[in-house]
Amino acid sequence: MQKRINTATIEAQVEEQLYYQQTLEYQNRGTKADIIRQKYEQITREYNAQNSQFQERHVAIKNDEQAKRQEILKNFDDHLSTIRS
């Protein structure tokens, strides 16, 4: 009888330890998932900031190029008028 009780106690302890280890494993997985999520959020914020800067720079370059084009056209028209007169 005592042997059965000892065996049952040992089995219960082993099972309890197994559940405890599984709980720790799930906690570790959750922690890793949170870290990965945070890194992706950080990367996304950085990407969005860079994309905004790129878009702003693109608009500035586009406006500068349009202004240069207008200036060149005006100079050409002025020279053409001078040549004709």
N, CA, C and O atoms as a GROMACS GRO file, in nm:
protein
  340
    1MET      N    1   0.081  -0.120   0.000
    1MET     CA    2   0.000   0.000   0.000
    1MET      C    3   0.086   0.127   0.000
    1MET      O    4   0.061   0.221  -0.075
    2GLN      N    5   0.188   0.126   0.087
    2GLN     CA    6   0.279   0.243   0.096
    2GLN      C    7   0.352   0.264  -0.036
    2GLN      O    8   0.377   0.378  -0.076
    3LYS      N    9   0.385   0.153  -0.104
    3LYS     CA   10   0.456   0.163  -0.231
    3LYS      C   11   0.368   0.230  -0.337
    3LYS      O   12   0.416   0.313  -0.415
    4ARG      N   13   0.238   0.196  -0.339
    4ARG     CA   14   0.145   0.258  -0.434
    4ARG      C   15   0.130   0.407  -0.406
    4ARG      O   16   0.125   0.488  -0.499
    5ILE      N   17   0.124   0.443  -0.280
    5ILE     CA   18   0.111   0.583  -0.242
    5ILE      C   19   0.235   0.661  -0.287
    5ILE      O   20   0.225   0.770  -0.341
    6ASN      N   21   0.353   0.602  -0.262
    6ASN     CA   22   0.478   0.666  -0.303
    6ASN      C   23   0.484   0.681  -0.456
    6ASN      O   24   0.524   0.785  -0.507
    7THR      N   25   0.443   0.577  -0.526
    7THR     CA   26   0.442   0.580  -0.672
    7THR      C   27   0.346   0.688  -0.722
    7THR      O   28   0.379   0.764  -0.813
    8ALA      N   29   0.227   0.695  -0.664
    8ALA     CA   30   0.129   0.795  -0.704
    8ALA      C   31   0.179   0.935  -0.673
    8ALA      O   32   0.158   1.028  -0.751
    9THR      N   33   0.246   0.950  -0.560
    9THR     CA   34   0.300   1.080  -0.521
    9THR      C   35   0.408   1.123  -0.619
    9THR      O   36   0.412   1.238  -0.661
   10ILE      N   37   0.495   1.031  -0.655
   10ILE     CA   38   0.603   1.062  -0.750
   10ILE      C   39   0.544   1.097  -0.886
   10ILE      O   40   0.589   1.191  -0.951
   11GLU      N   41   0.445   1.020  -0.930
   11GLU     CA   42   0.383   1.048  -1.059
   11GLU      C   43   0.315   1.186  -1.058
   11GLU      O   44   0.322   1.260  -1.155
   12ALA      N   45   0.250   1.218  -0.948
   12ALA     CA   46   0.184   1.348  -0.936
   12ALA      C   47   0.288   1.460  -0.938
   12ALA      O   48   0.266   1.564  -1.000
   13GLN      N   49   0.402   1.439  -0.871
   13GLN     CA   50   0.508   1.539  -0.870
   13GLN      C   51   0.567   1.558  -1.010
   13GLN      O   52   0.593   1.670  -1.053
   14VAL      N   53   0.587   1.448  -1.080
   14VAL     CA   54   0.641   1.454  -1.216
   14VAL      C   55   0.542   1.528  -1.307
   14VAL      O   56   0.582   1.613  -1.386
   15GLU      N   57   0.415   1.494  -1.294
   15GLU     CA   58   0.313   1.560  -1.376
   15GLU      C   59   0.305   1.709  -1.343
   15GLU      O   60   0.292   1.792  -1.434
   16GLU      N   61   0.314   1.743  -1.216
   16GLU     CA   62   0.313   1.884  -1.176
   16GLU      C   63   0.433   1.957  -1.233
   16GLU      O   64   0.420   2.070  -1.281
   17GLN      N   65   0.549   1.894  -1.229
   17GLN     CA   66   0.670   1.955  -1.284
   17GLN      C   67   0.658   1.973  -1.436
   17GLN      O   68   0.702   2.073  -1.491
   18LEU      N   69   0.597   1.874  -1.502
   18LEU     CA   70   0.575   1.883  -1.646
   18LEU      C   71   0.485   2.001  -1.679
   18LEU      O   72   0.515   2.079  -1.769
   19TYR      N   73   0.375   2.016  -1.607
   19TYR     CA   74   0.285   2.129  -1.629
   19TYR      C   75   0.355   2.262  -1.601
   19TYR      O   76   0.334   2.360  -1.673
   20TYR      N   77   0.438   2.264  -1.499
   20TYR     CA   78   0.513   2.386  -1.467
   20TYR      C   79   0.608   2.421  -1.580
   20TYR      O   80   0.618   2.538  -1.618
   21GLN      N   81   0.678   2.322  -1.634
   21GLN     CA   82   0.770   2.344  -1.746
   21GLN      C   83   0.694   2.393  -1.870
   21GLN      O   84   0.740   2.482  -1.941
   22GLN      N   85   0.577   2.333  -1.894
   22GLN     CA   86   0.497   2.377  -2.008
   22GLN      C   87   0.451   2.521  -1.990
   22GLN      O   88   0.449   2.600  -2.085
   23THR      N   89   0.414   2.556  -1.867
   23THR     CA   90   0.373   2.693  -1.839
   23THR      C   91   0.487   2.789  -1.866
   23THR      O   92   0.467   2.895  -1.926
   24LEU      N   93   0.606   2.755  -1.822
   24LEU     CA   94   0.723   2.840  -1.848
   24LEU      C   95   0.750   2.853  -1.997
   24LEU      O   96   0.784   2.961  -2.046
   25GLU      N   97   0.735   2.742  -2.069
   25GLU     CA   98   0.758   2.745  -2.214
   25GLU      C   99   0.658   2.837  -2.283
   25GLU      O  100   0.696   2.914  -2.371
   26TYR      N  101   0.532   2.830  -2.243
   26TYR     CA  102   0.431   2.918  -2.303
   26TYR      C  103   0.456   3.064  -2.268
   26TYR      O  104   0.434   3.152  -2.350
   27GLN      N  105   0.501   3.090  -2.146
   27GLN     CA  106   0.535   3.226  -2.108
   27GLN      C  107   0.652   3.278  -2.191
   27GLN      O  108   0.651   3.393  -2.236
   28ASN      N  109   0.753   3.194  -2.212
   28ASN     CA  110   0.868   3.233  -2.294
   28ASN      C  111   0.824   3.261  -2.438
   28ASN      O  112   0.870   3.358  -2.499
   29ARG      N  113   0.738   3.178  -2.491
   29ARG     CA  114   0.688   3.201  -2.627
   29ARG      C  115   0.614   3.333  -2.635
   29ARG      O  116   0.630   3.409  -2.731
   30GLY      N  117   0.532   3.360  -2.534
   30GLY     CA  118   0.458   3.487  -2.531
   30GLY      C  119   0.553   3.606  -2.525
   30GLY      O  120   0.532   3.706  -2.593
   31THR      N  121   0.657   3.594  -2.444
   31THR     CA  122   0.755   3.702  -2.433
   31THR      C  123   0.827   3.723  -2.566
   31THR      O  124   0.846   3.837  -2.610
   32LYS      N  125   0.867   3.614  -2.630
   32LYS     CA  126   0.934   3.625  -2.760
   32LYS      C  127   0.841   3.688  -2.864
   32LYS      O  128   0.884   3.771  -2.944
   33ALA      N  129   0.715   3.648  -2.862
   33ALA     CA  130   0.619   3.705  -2.957
   33ALA      C  131   0.603   3.855  -2.933
   33ALA      O  132   0.593   3.932  -3.028
   34ASP      N  133   0.600   3.897  -2.807
   34ASP     CA  134   0.589   4.040  -2.776
   34ASP      C  135   0.711   4.117  -2.826
   34ASP      O  136   0.699   4.226  -2.881
   35ILE      N  137   0.828   4.059  -2.806
   35ILE     CA  138   0.952   4.124  -2.852
   35ILE      C  139   0.952   4.138  -3.004
   35ILE      O  140   0.988   4.243  -3.058
   36ILE      N  141   0.912   4.032  -3.073
   36ILE     CA  142   0.906   4.036  -3.219
   36ILE      C  143   0.806   4.141  -3.266
   36ILE      O  144   0.833   4.217  -3.359
   37ARG      N  145   0.688   4.145  -3.202
   37ARG     CA  146   0.586   4.243  -3.237
   37ARG      C  147   0.639   4.385  -3.218
   37ARG      O  148   0.618   4.471  -3.303
   38GLN      N  149   0.707   4.409  -3.106
   38GLN     CA  150   0.763   4.542  -3.079
   38GLN      C  151   0.867   4.581  -3.184
   38GLN      O  152   0.871   4.696  -3.228
   39LYS      N  153   0.950   4.484  -3.224
   39LYS     CA  154   1.050   4.514  -3.327
   39LYS      C  155   0.984   4.547  -3.460
   39LYS      O  156   1.026   4.640  -3.529
   40TYR      N  157   0.881   4.471  -3.497
   40TYR     CA  158   0.810   4.501  -3.621
   40TYR      C  159   0.743   4.637  -3.616
   40TYR      O  160   0.743   4.710  -3.715
   41GLU      N  161   0.687   4.672  -3.501
   41GLU     CA  162   0.625   4.804  -3.487
   41GLU      C  163   0.730   4.915  -3.501
   41GLU      O  164   0.705   5.017  -3.565
   42GLN      N  165   0.847   4.894  -3.443
   42GLN     CA  166   0.955   4.992  -3.453
   42GLN      C  167   1.001   5.006  -3.598
   42GLN      O  168   1.018   5.117  -3.648
   43ILE      N  169   1.020   4.894  -3.663
   43ILE     CA  170   1.063   4.896  -3.804
   43ILE      C  171   0.957   4.966  -3.889
   43ILE      O  172   0.991   5.043  -3.979
   44THR      N  173   0.831   4.939  -3.862
   44THR     CA  174   0.722   5.002  -3.938
   44THR      C  175   0.722   5.152  -3.917
   44THR      O  176   0.705   5.228  -4.012
   45ARG      N  177   0.740   5.197  -3.792
   45ARG     CA  178   0.746   5.341  -3.766
   45ARG      C  179   0.863   5.405  -3.839
   45ARG      O  180   0.849   5.512  -3.898
   46GLU      N  181   0.979   5.340  -3.836
   46GLU     CA  182   1.096   5.393  -3.906
   46GLU      C  183   1.072   5.398  -4.056
   46GLU      O  184   1.108   5.496  -4.122
   47TYR      N  185   1.013   5.293  -4.110
   47TYR     CA  186   0.984   5.290  -4.253
   47TYR      C  187   0.888   5.402  -4.290
   47TYR      O  188   0.908   5.471  -4.390
   48ASN      N  189   0.784   5.419  -4.210
   48ASN     CA  190   0.686   5.525  -4.240
   48ASN      C  191   0.751   5.663  -4.233
   48ASN      O  192   0.720   5.751  -4.313
   49ALA      N  193   0.840   5.683  -4.137
   49ALA     CA  194   0.910   5.812  -4.126
   49ALA      C  195   0.998   5.835  -4.249
   49ALA      O  196   0.999   5.944  -4.306
   50GLN      N  197   1.072   5.732  -4.289
   50GLN     CA  198   1.157   5.744  -4.407
   50GLN      C  199   1.073   5.767  -4.532
   50GLN      O  200   1.111   5.844  -4.620
   51ASN      N  201   0.960   5.699  -4.540
   51ASN     CA  202   0.872   5.715  -4.656
   51ASN      C  203   0.818   5.858  -4.662
   51ASN      O  204   0.809   5.916  -4.770
   52SER      N  205   0.781   5.913  -4.548
   52SER     CA  206   0.733   6.052  -4.545
   52SER      C  207   0.842   6.148  -4.590
   52SER      O  208   0.816   6.240  -4.667
   53GLN      N  209   0.963   6.126  -4.541
   53GLN     CA  210   1.075   6.211  -4.581
   53GLN      C  211   1.100   6.199  -4.731
   53GLN      O  212   1.126   6.299  -4.798
   54PHE      N  213   1.092   6.078  -4.782
   54PHE     CA  214   1.112   6.055  -4.925
   54PHE      C  215   1.005   6.128  -5.006
   54PHE      O  216   1.036   6.193  -5.106
   55GLN      N  217   0.880   6.117  -4.962
   55GLN     CA  218   0.771   6.183  -5.034
   55GLN      C  219   0.789   6.335  -5.033
   55GLN      O  220   0.770   6.400  -5.135
   56GLU      N  221   0.826   6.390  -4.918
   56GLU     CA  222   0.848   6.534  -4.909
   56GLU      C  223   0.962   6.577  -5.000
   56GLU      O  224   0.952   6.678  -5.071
   57ARG      N  225   1.070   6.501  -4.998
   57ARG     CA  226   1.186   6.533  -5.083
   57ARG      C  227   1.149   6.522  -5.231
   57ARG      O  228   1.191   6.604  -5.312
   58HIS      N  229   1.070   6.421  -5.264
   58HIS     CA  230   1.026   6.402  -5.402
   58HIS      C  231   0.945   6.523  -5.449
   58HIS      O  232   0.966   6.572  -5.560
   59VAL      N  233   0.854   6.570  -5.366
   59VAL     CA  234   0.772   6.686  -5.403
   59VAL      C  235   0.861   6.810  -5.420
   59VAL      O  236   0.842   6.888  -5.514
   60ALA      N  237   0.958   6.827  -5.330
   60ALA     CA  238   1.048   6.944  -5.341
   60ALA      C  239   1.129   6.938  -5.469
   60ALA      O  240   1.142   7.039  -5.538
   61ILE      N  241   1.182   6.823  -5.502
   61ILE     CA  242   1.260   6.807  -5.626
   61ILE      C  243   1.171   6.832  -5.747
   61ILE      O  244   1.211   6.900  -5.842
   62LYS      N  245   1.052   6.778  -5.745
   62LYS     CA  246   0.958   6.796  -5.856
   62LYS      C  247   0.927   6.944  -5.876
   62LYS      O  248   0.928   6.993  -5.989
   63ASN      N  249   0.900   7.015  -5.768
   63ASN     CA  250   0.871   7.158  -5.778
   63ASN      C  251   0.992   7.236  -5.830
   63ASN      O  252   0.978   7.326  -5.913
   64ASP      N  253   1.111   7.201  -5.781
   64ASP     CA  254   1.233   7.267  -5.830
   64ASP      C  255   1.252   7.244  -5.979
   64ASP      O  256   1.286   7.336  -6.053
   65GLU      N  257   1.232   7.122  -6.022
   65GLU     CA  258   1.249   7.090  -6.164
   65GLU      C  259   1.146   7.162  -6.250
   65GLU      O  260   1.178   7.207  -6.360
   66GLN      N  261   1.023   7.173  -6.202
   66GLN     CA  262   0.922   7.245  -6.278
   66GLN      C  263   0.957   7.393  -6.287
   66GLN      O  264   0.937   7.456  -6.391
   67ALA      N  265   1.009   7.448  -6.177
   67ALA     CA  266   1.050   7.589  -6.179
   67ALA      C  267   1.164   7.610  -6.277
   67ALA      O  268   1.165   7.708  -6.350
   68LYS      N  269   1.261   7.520  -6.279
   68LYS     CA  270   1.373   7.530  -6.374
   68LYS      C  271   1.322   7.521  -6.518
   68LYS      O  272   1.367   7.595  -6.605
   69ARG      N  273   1.230   7.430  -6.540
   69ARG     CA  274   1.174   7.414  -6.674
   69ARG      C  275   1.106   7.542  -6.719
   69ARG      O  276   1.124   7.587  -6.832
   70GLN      N  277   1.027   7.601  -6.631
   70GLN     CA  278   0.959   7.726  -6.664
   70GLN      C  279   1.059   7.837  -6.691
   70GLN      O  280   1.039   7.918  -6.782
   71GLU      N  281   1.165   7.842  -6.615
   71GLU     CA  282   1.269   7.944  -6.635
   71GLU      C  283   1.338   7.925  -6.770
   71GLU      O  284   1.362   8.021  -6.842
   72ILE      N  285   1.368   7.799  -6.803
   72ILE     CA  286   1.432   7.771  -6.932
   72ILE      C  287   1.340   7.810  -7.047
   72ILE      O  288   1.383   7.871  -7.145
   73LEU      N  289   1.211   7.775  -7.034
   73LEU     CA  290   1.116   7.811  -7.140
   73LEU      C  291   1.104   7.963  -7.154
   73LEU      O  292   1.099   8.014  -7.265
   74LYS      N  293   1.101   8.033  -7.043
   74LYS     CA  294   1.092   8.180  -7.047
   74LYS      C  295   1.216   8.239  -7.113
   74LYS      O  296   1.205   8.328  -7.198
   75ASN      N  297   1.335   8.188  -7.073
   75ASN     CA  298   1.459   8.237  -7.136
   75ASN      C  299   1.460   8.210  -7.285
   75ASN      O  300   1.502   8.295  -7.364
   76PHE      N  301   1.414   8.092  -7.324
   76PHE     CA  302   1.409   8.058  -7.466
   76PHE      C  303   1.317   8.153  -7.540
   76PHE      O  304   1.352   8.205  -7.646
   77ASP      N  305   1.197   8.174  -7.483
   77ASP     CA  306   1.102   8.266  -7.547
   77ASP      C  307   1.160   8.407  -7.557
   77ASP      O  308   1.143   8.474  -7.658
   78ASP      N  309   1.228   8.452  -7.451
   78ASP     CA  310   1.289   8.586  -7.453
   78ASP      C  311   1.396   8.594  -7.562
   78ASP      O  312   1.402   8.692  -7.636
   79HIS      N  313   1.480   8.493  -7.572
   79HIS     CA  314   1.586   8.493  -7.674
   79HIS      C  315   1.524   8.487  -7.814
   79HIS      O  316   1.572   8.553  -7.907
   80LEU      N  317   1.420   8.408  -7.828
   80LEU     CA  318   1.354   8.398  -7.958
   80LEU      C  319   1.294   8.532  -7.998
   80LEU      O  320   1.302   8.573  -8.113
   81SER      N  321   1.234   8.598  -7.903
   81SER     CA  322   1.177   8.732  -7.930
   81SER      C  323   1.286   8.830  -7.968
   81SER      O  324   1.268   8.911  -8.058
   82THR      N  325   1.400   8.822  -7.900
   82THR     CA  326   1.512   8.912  -7.928
   82THR      C  327   1.565   8.885  -8.069
   82THR      O  328   1.595   8.979  -8.142
   83ILE      N  329   1.576   8.759  -8.106
   83ILE     CA  330   1.627   8.723  -8.238
   83ILE      C  331   1.532   8.771  -8.347
   83ILE      O  332   1.576   8.822  -8.450
   84ARG      N  333   1.404   8.756  -8.324
   84ARG     CA  334   1.305   8.799  -8.424
   84ARG      C  335   1.302   8.950  -8.441
   84ARG      O  336   1.277   8.999  -8.551
   85SER      N  337   1.328   9.022  -8.337
   85SER     CA  338   1.320   9.169  -8.348
   85SER      C  339   1.457   9.222  -8.384
   85SER      O  340   1.474   9.343  -8.398
   0.00000   0.00000   0.00000
